[in-house]
Every structure is written in structure tokens, then in C-alpha cells.
Amino acid sequence: MKKNILHMDLDTFFVSCERLMDSRLQKRPILVGGTGDRGVVSACSYETRKFGVYSGMAMKVARRLCPEAVVIRGNAAIYSKYSHQVTDIIKQNVPLFEKASIDEFYADLTGMDKFYGCYKYASELRHTIIKETGLPISFGLSANKIVSKVATGEAKPNNRLCIDQGFEKPFLAPLSIKKIPSVGNKTYQILRNLGIDKISTIQQMPVEMLTSVLGVNGRTIWKRALGIDNPPLIPFHERKSISMERTFGKDTIDMKMLRTTIFAMAESLAYQLRNGNKLAACISVKIRYSDFNTYSKQMKIPYSSADHVIIPRVLELFEKLYQRRLLIRLVGVKLSNLVSGSYQIDLFDDTQEMLNLYNAMDKIRNRFGEHSVKKASALGAKSIGGVQNPFNGEPPIVLAHRTQ
């Protein structure tokens, strides 16, 4: 059966959400991201791009390039709300879909062309999303995910493009190798050093040549250049780990603040485990110093989701890890080796009072929000946690105010 894979991408999603909430921002240059010296541009309007601004750029550089831009810190909760609205519309109208990120979706329309016409159906779905949410969205339609994603990029802004089966190779040929998904800056530089600029050059090369330079990734890039790579749709994202990081506005050696931040991260992650009926067996702590050298330590623990098991070990790892006595730029905590299950009572160390306390605190958090109750040792870290359920099958949200 002829495959039909639809890729949909909300155009400048964070910017579009801000414009929906404030119509005065229409047609004005907008930067969404971290507003401090270490802030990063999470999204930028098309009006800023002619000045050389792009997503992922340092905010202070973007401000210098486009001084008249309106800078907005962003609100992950608002963006999640609009993303869920679009997700619900797609879920109601397609048989199988994958949410690849907060603003990117794939849908399998295979077989629908026999009765209705896939391009017409995709166009009406796009029209429904625009009408019901007010958000601009583009789509690409082809026989596989890779070509559809590239087609969406070529269709933008707020447009659509269909690549008929058999025309994938000529469609891709004139495009830059940077258009191939999975070709990052390092791979791009390697390919440019080989004299490769256009996808057509890769199409004419034997696969052995690319694999000798890039290894297994070379075969993947070769197949994608020919438009024959066909990865499956993933309707549910199973989380293998959960983590939190904090980049400080200024490098610090304030041990009280560092311990408070680490404590709050561990407490929040442990609550997320219990809320998702998960247990973790590995704890990791990460430190990045002011000279950008990054170190991490991890330890195995018995499967647990209890604060009194996880938090002391996180603090212990931090004490062992922090040896250089330099200013710290970033700290992070990660829980991995996750399995489904509820916390098992330790007959020797656990008391009924402690278990009742966990249960009561979690009930309060579930009803009034994660920040409604916390341990006194975490009170100094106000913005840790409170994002979303990490085990709902959706990909993690990239916060709009992330920093380098």
C-alpha cells in the first residue's frame, strides 16, 4: 500500500502564542527566550531573521543585531496549553500520530487516499487547526517522515507542500546538505571539508564512502539524501530518565544556595516519580564550572521514589563532586534506570508516620500544585519543578527561558 506520512509544524510557535495573547505584537520583531546575560533565543519572529537572528543564538548577540526587537521571557505553561489544543484536534482526526515536540507532529494517513485524498484531508486538517486555535501551521506530505519534514521546512511560513511518490530524489537534490535531518554543525563541517554542499552530491556517492567517514550515521544520511529512509511513527515516548538543571545568572560559590537548589531538584524529581508510579535505580549529579569544564558522578541505589532515600544520596554525590573550589555555572540532577512500580516499605528504616507524611504531601501537591508544600530546606529555590507530568507519553518541553 502507498504510504502517506504527514508532518505538521507550528510556525514560530512561541512567537505565535505571544501574538495571540497580545495583538500589538503583530508584525513586530520578537525574541522569546532568556532575558539575562546568559539567555538563549528560544524562538524569533520572521521579522528578526533578516538581521541574522536565529533560534539558539545568545540573547545578548540577538539584541545587538536587532535592537528594536521586543524581548519576551516566555511562559512554558501557556505554550503547553496551546500545544495541547492542537494535539487534541489532530488526535480526533487521524488514525495514528506522533508528537515529536511541543510544536511538531507526524501523522500516518496511509489508506485514506483511497476514499478521500490525503492532500485534501491534510489541507482541511490544517485549516481546522488555524480556525480553532488561531496558530499558523505548515505541513509536508510524502511517503516517509524524513521527506515530509524537509518539505514542511520548504513550505514555511504558513503553507503546505506535497511530494508525490517517486519524486523524493529530484525534490531533495538541489537542497543544501544542512536540510537533511540529523546533519548538525559537526557533520556539516565534515561534509563541507569533503567538498559536499548539495544533497545531489551525496545521491551520486556510494554508501561505502560516507560510512568510511561518518560510520553508521553515514549510511543513515545517505538513505535520507535519497529519500528512502523510513523510520516508524512513535505514538508514545517512554521516558528512560528524568532530570533537572539550573544555570545561574552569575557564577556562584554560595554553598547554601547550591545545596538548596540541589535539594529542591531532588525533591521535585522524587515527587514526579511517585506521581507517575515509577522507581529509579540510578542517581546522577552534574556540575559545570565557570571555565565550562563539566563533571558528573552517579551511584546505583535500590529501586526507590522516596525523598529520604534519594535526597541524601544526591547531596552526598554533590559533596564528592565539588572538589575544584571554582565558581559554579550550572548544577543538575538526573534519575535513571526507571521502572514502573510503587515504593516498597523498608521494614527496618521506614515508619508508618513517614509514609503517611509522603502520602499527605503528595495529595496536597496533586490538588494545589507542586509548589503548595515543600520541605524547609528547599524554600530558597522558588522556580524548581512544577512543569508537567514527564510520563504522559509526550516529549519533554524545552522551556522558553532556557539558558546556556
For each residue, the residues with C-beta under 8 A, 3 or more apart:
1: 110 111
2: 110 113 143 165
3: 108 110 143 144 165 230
4: 108 109 110 112 113 118 141 142 143
5: 106 107 108 109 110 141 142 143 144 145 148 233
6: 94 106 107 108 109 118 122 125 139 140 141 148
7: 104 105 106 139 140 141 145 148 149 151 152
8: 90 104 105 106 107 125 126 129 137 138 139 152
9: 103 104 105 137 138 139 152 153 156
10: 13 16 83 86 103 104 135 136 137
11: 16 135 136 137 138 156 157 158
12: 15 16 43 44 45 46 136 157
13: 10 16 17 43 79 82 83 102 103 135
14: 17 18 32 42 43 74 79 400
15: 12 18 19 25 30 32 43 44 45
16: 10 11 12 13 19 20 135 136
17: 13 14 20 21 78 79 82 135
18: 14 15 21 22 25 30 32 72 74
19: 15 16 22 23 25 26 30
20: 16 17 82 134 135
21: 17 18 78
22: 18 19 25
23: 19 26
24: 28
25: 15 18 19 22 28 30 70
26: 19 23
27: 47
28: 24 25 45 47 70
29: 44 45 47 48 51 66 68 69 70
30: 15 18 19 25 44 45 47 48 69 70 72
31: 41 43 44 45 48 53 59 62 63 66 69 70 71 72
32: 14 15 18 41 42 43 44 72 73 74 400
33: 39 40 41 42 43 59 71 73 74 400 401 402
34: 38 39 40 42 59 73 401 402 403
35: 39 59 71 73 401
36: 39 59 249 403
37: 60 249
38: 34 58 247 249 403 404
39: 33 34 35 36 58 59 60 401 403
40: 33 34 56 57 58 59 402 403 404
41: 31 32 33 44 53 54 55 56 57 58 59 62
42: 14 32 33 34 55 74 398 399 400 401 402
43: 12 13 14 15 31 32 33 55 74 400
44: 12 15 29 30 31 32 41 48 49 53 54 55 62 69
45: 12 15 28 29 30 31 48 49
46: 12 49 157
47: 27 28 29 30 50
48: 29 30 31 44 45 51 53 62 65 66 69
49: 44 45 46 52 53 54
50: 47
51: 29 48 65 66
52: 49 65
53: 31 41 44 48 49 57 62 65 66 69
54: 41 44 49 57
55: 41 42 43 44
56: 40 41
57: 40 41 53 54 61 62
58: 38 39 40 41 61 62 404
59: 31 33 34 35 36 39 40 41 62 63 71
60: 37 39 63 64
61: 57 58 64 65
62: 31 41 44 48 53 57 58 59 65 66 69
63: 31 59 60 66 67 69 71
64: 60 61 67
65: 48 51 52 53 61 62
66: 29 31 48 51 53 62 63 69
67: 63 64
68: 29
69: 29 30 31 44 48 53 62 63 66
70: 25 28 29 30 31
71: 31 33 35 59 63
72: 18 30 31 32
73: 32 33 34 35 400 401
74: 14 18 32 33 42 43 79 399 400 401
75: 78 79 400
76: 79 80 387 397 399 400 401
77: 80 81
78: 17 21 75 81 82
79: 13 14 17 74 75 76 82 83 102 397 400
80: 76 77 83 84 102 388 397
81: 77 78 84 85
82: 13 17 20 78 79 85 86 133 135
83: 10 13 79 80 86 87 102 103
84: 80 81 87 88
85: 81 82 88 89 132 133
86: 10 82 83 89 90 105 129 133 135 137
87: 83 84 90 91 99 105 394
88: 84 85 91 92
89: 85 86 92 93 125 128 129 132 133
90: 8 86 87 93 94 97 105 107 125 129
91: 87 88 94 97
92: 88 89
93: 89 90 125 128
94: 6 90 91 97 107 108 109 125
95: 108 109
96: 107 108 233 235
97: 90 91 94 105 106 107 108 233 235
98: 105 106 107 233 234 235
99: 87 104 105 237 394 395
100: 104 105 106 395
101: 104 395 398
102: 13 79 80 83 395 397 398
103: 9 10 13 83
104: 7 8 9 10 99 100 101
105: 7 8 9 86 87 90 97 98 99 100
106: 5 6 7 8 97 98 100 145 148 233
107: 5 6 8 90 94 96 97 98 122 233
108: 3 4 5 6 94 95 96 97 233
109: 4 5 6 94 95 112 113 118 121 122 141
110: 1 2 3 4 5
111: 1 114
112: 4 109 115 116 117 118 121
113: 2 4 109 116 117 118
114: 111
115: 112
116: 112 113 120 121
117: 112 113 120 121
118: 4 6 109 112 113 121 122 141
119: 122 123 141 162
120: 116 117 123 124
121: 109 112 116 117 118 124 125
122: 6 107 109 118 119 125 126 139 141 160
123: 119 120 126 127 160
124: 120 121 127 128
125: 6 8 89 90 93 94 121 122 128 129
126: 8 122 123 129 130 137 138 139 160
127: 123 124 130 131
128: 89 93 124 125 131 132
129: 8 86 89 90 125 126 132 133 135 137
130: 126 127 133 134 135 136 137
131: 127 128
132: 85 89 128 129
133: 82 85 86 89 129 130
134: 20 130
135: 10 11 13 16 17 20 82 86 129 130
136: 10 11 12 16 130 157 158
137: 8 9 10 11 86 126 129 130 158
138: 8 9 11 126 152 155 156 157 158 159 160
139: 6 7 8 9 122 126 148 152 155 160 161
140: 6 7 147 148 149 150 151 152 153 154 155 160 161 162 163
141: 4 5 6 7 109 118 119 122 148 151 160 161 162 163
142: 4 5 147 148 151 162 163 164 165 168 227
143: 2 3 4 5 147 163 165 168 227 230
144: 3 5 147 148 168 227 228 229 230 231
145: 5 7 106 148 149 230 231 233
146: 149 150 180 181 224 227 229 230 231
147: 140 142 143 144 150 151 163 168 171 172 227
148: 5 6 7 106 139 140 141 142 144 145 151 152 163
149: 7 140 145 146 152 153 181
150: 140 146 147 153 154 171 172 175 179 180 181
151: 7 140 141 142 147 148 154 155 161 162 163 171
152: 7 8 9 138 139 140 148 149 155 156 161
153: 9 140 149 150 156 179
154: 140 150 151 161 175
155: 138 139 140 151 152 159 160 161
156: 9 11 138 152 153 159
157: 11 12 46 136 138
158: 11 136 137 138
159: 138 155 156
160: 122 123 126 138 139 140 141 155
161: 139 140 141 151 152 154 155
162: 119 140 141 142 151
163: 140 141 142 143 147 148 151 167 168 171
164: 142 167
165: 2 3 142 143 168
166:
167: 163 164 170 171
168: 142 143 144 147 163 165 171 172 226 227 228
169: 172 173 203 226 227
170: 167 173
171: 147 150 151 163 167 168 175 227
172: 147 150 168 169 175 179 199 203 225 226 227
173: 169 170 198 199 200 203
174: 198 199 200
175: 150 154 171 172 179 198 199
176: 179 197 198 199
177: 180 183 188 191 192 196 197 198 199 201 202 225
178: 183 188
179: 150 153 172 175 176 183 199
180: 146 150 177 183 199 221 224 225
181: 146 149 150 224
182: 187 217 220 221 224
183: 177 178 179 180 187 188 191 221
184: 187 188
185: 188 189
186: 189 190
187: 182 183 184 190 191 214 217 221
188: 177 178 183 184 185 191 192
189: 185 186 192 193
190: 186 187 193 194 213 214
191: 177 183 187 188 194 196 202
192: 177 188 189 195 196 197
193: 189 190
194: 190 191 213
195: 192 201
196: 177 191 192 201 202 205
197: 176 177 192 201
198: 173 174 175 176 177 201
199: 172 173 174 175 176 177 179 180 202 203 225
200: 173 174 203 204
201: 177 195 196 197 198 204 205
202: 177 191 196 199 205 210 221 222 225
203: 169 172 173 199 200 225 226
204: 200 201
205: 196 201 202 209 210 222
206: 209
207: 210 211 218 219 222
208: 211 212
209: 205 206 212 213
210: 202 205 207 213 214 218 219 221 222
211: 207 208 214 215 216 218 219 222
212: 208 209 218
213: 190 194 209 210 218
214: 187 190 210 211 217 218 221
215: 211 218
216: 211 219 220
217: 182 187 214 220 221
218: 207 210 211 212 213 214 215 221 222
219: 207 210 211 216 222 223
220: 182 216 217 223 224 229
221: 180 182 183 187 202 210 214 217 218 224 225
222: 202 205 207 210 211 218 219 225 226
223: 219 220 226 228 229
224: 146 180 181 182 220 221 227 229
225: 172 177 180 199 202 203 221 222
226: 168 169 172 203 222 223 229
227: 142 143 144 146 147 168 169 171 172 224
228: 144 168 223
229: 144 146 220 223 224 226
230: 3 143 144 145 146
231: 144 145 146
232:
233: 5 96 97 98 106 107 108 145
234: 98 237
235: 96 97 98 393
236: 393
237: 99 234 393 394 395
238: 393
239: 242 338 390 391
240: 336 338
241: 334 335 336 337 338
242: 239 269 272 273 334 335 338 390
243: 269 284 332 333 334 335
244: 265 268 269 332 333 334 384 385
245: 286 330 331 332
246: 261 265 330 331 332 381 384
247: 38 288 329 330 403 404
248: 251 252 328 329 330
249: 36 37 38
250:
251: 248 290 327 328 329
252: 248 257 258 327 328
253: 325 326 327 328
254: 257 258
255: 258 259
256: 259 260 380
257: 252 254 260 261 380
258: 252 254 255 261 262 318 322 328 331
259: 255 256 262 263 315 318 377
260: 256 257 263 264 377 378 379 380 381
261: 246 257 258 264 265 331 380 381 384
262: 258 259 265 266 285 314 315 318 331 333
263: 259 260 266 267 311 314 315 375 377 378 381
264: 260 261 267 268 374 378 380 381 384 385
265: 244 246 261 262 268 269 314 331 332 333 381 384 385
266: 262 263 269 270 307 310 311 314 315 333
267: 263 264 270 271 307 311 374 375 378 385
268: 244 264 265 271 272 370 384 385 386
269: 242 243 244 265 266 272 273 310 333 335
270: 266 267 273 274 305 306 307 310 311 335
271: 267 268 274 275 362 365 370 385
272: 242 268 269 275 276 278 385 389 390 391
273: 242 269 270 276 278 279 280 305 335 338
274: 270 271 277 278 305 343 358 362
275: 271 272 362 365 366 389
276: 272 273 389 390 391
277: 274 340 341 342
278: 272 273 274 305 338 339 340 341 391
279: 273 303 304 305 338 339 340 341 342 343
280: 273 283 301 303 304 305 310 335 336 337 338
281: 300 301 302 303 304 336 337 338 339
282: 298 299 300 301 335 336 337
283: 280 298 299 301 310 313 314 317 333 334 335
284: 243 296 297 298 317 333 334 335 336
285: 262 296 297 298 314 317 318 321 331 332 333 334
286: 245 294 295 296 330 331 332 333 334
287: 294 295 296 318 321 322 328 330 331 332
288: 247 292 293 294 328 329 330 331
289: 292 293 294 295 324 326 327 328 329
290: 251 326 327 328 329
291: 326
292: 288 289 329
293: 288 289
294: 286 287 288 289 330
295: 286 287 289 321
296: 284 285 286 287 321
297: 284 285 317 320 321
298: 282 283 284 285 317 334
299: 282 283 313 317
300: 281 282 337
301: 280 281 282 283 304 309 310 313
302: 281 309
303: 279 280 281 339 341 344
304: 279 280 281 301 309 310 343
305: 270 273 274 278 279 280 310 342 343
306: 270 309 310 343 350 358
307: 266 267 270 310 311 358 375
308: 311 312 354
309: 301 302 304 306 312 313
310: 266 269 270 280 283 301 304 305 306 307 313 314 335
311: 263 266 267 270 307 308 314 315
312: 308 309 315 316
313: 283 299 301 309 310 316 317
314: 262 263 265 266 283 285 310 311 317 318 333
315: 259 262 263 266 311 312 318 319
316: 312 313 319 320
317: 283 284 285 297 298 299 313 314 320 321
318: 258 259 262 285 287 314 315 321 322 331
319: 315 316 322
320: 297 316 317 323
321: 285 287 295 296 297 317 318
322: 258 287 318 319 325 328
323: 320
324: 289
325: 253 322
326: 253 289 290 291
327: 251 252 253 289 290
328: 248 251 252 253 258 287 288 289 290 322 331
329: 247 248 251 288 289 290 292
330: 245 246 247 248 286 287 288 294
331: 245 246 258 261 262 265 285 286 287 288 318 328
332: 243 244 245 246 265 285 286 287
333: 243 244 262 265 266 269 283 284 285 286 314
334: 241 242 243 244 283 284 285 286 298
335: 241 242 243 269 270 273 280 282 283 284 310 338
336: 240 241 280 281 282 284
337: 241 280 281 282 300
338: 239 240 241 242 273 278 279 280 281 335
339: 278 279 281 303
340: 277 278 279
341: 277 278 279 303 344
342: 277 279 305
343: 274 279 304 305 306
344: 303 341
345: 350 355
346: 349 350
347: 350
348:
349: 346
350: 306 345 346 347 354 355
351: 354 355
352: 355 356
353: 356 357
354: 308 350 351 357 358
355: 345 350 351 352 358 359
356: 352 353 359 360
357: 353 354 360 361
358: 274 306 307 354 355 361 362
359: 355 356 362 363
360: 356 357 363 364
361: 357 358 364 365 373
362: 271 274 275 358 359 365 366
363: 359 360 366 367
364: 360 361 367 368 372 373
365: 271 275 361 362 368 369 370 372 373
366: 275 362 363
367: 363 364 372
368: 364 365 372 373
369: 365 372 386
370: 268 271 365 385 386
371: 374 382 385 386
372: 364 365 367 368 369
373: 361 364 365 368
374: 264 267 371 378 379
375: 263 267 307 378 379
376: 379
377: 259 260 263
378: 260 263 264 267 374 375 381 384
379: 260 374 375 376
380: 256 257 260 261 264
381: 246 260 261 263 264 265 378 384
382: 371
383: 386
384: 244 246 261 264 265 268 378 381
385: 244 264 265 267 268 271 272 370 371
386: 268 369 370 371 383
387: 76 397 399
388: 80 392 394 397
389: 272 275 276 392
390: 239 242 272 276 396
391: 239 272 276 278
392: 388 389
393: 235 236 237 238
394: 87 99 237 388
395: 99 100 101 102 237
396: 390
397: 76 79 80 102 387 388
398: 42 101 102 402
399: 42 74 76 387 402
400: 14 32 33 42 43 73 74 75 76 79
401: 33 34 35 39 42 73 74 76
402: 33 34 40 42 398 399
403: 34 36 38 39 40 247
404: 38 40 58 247
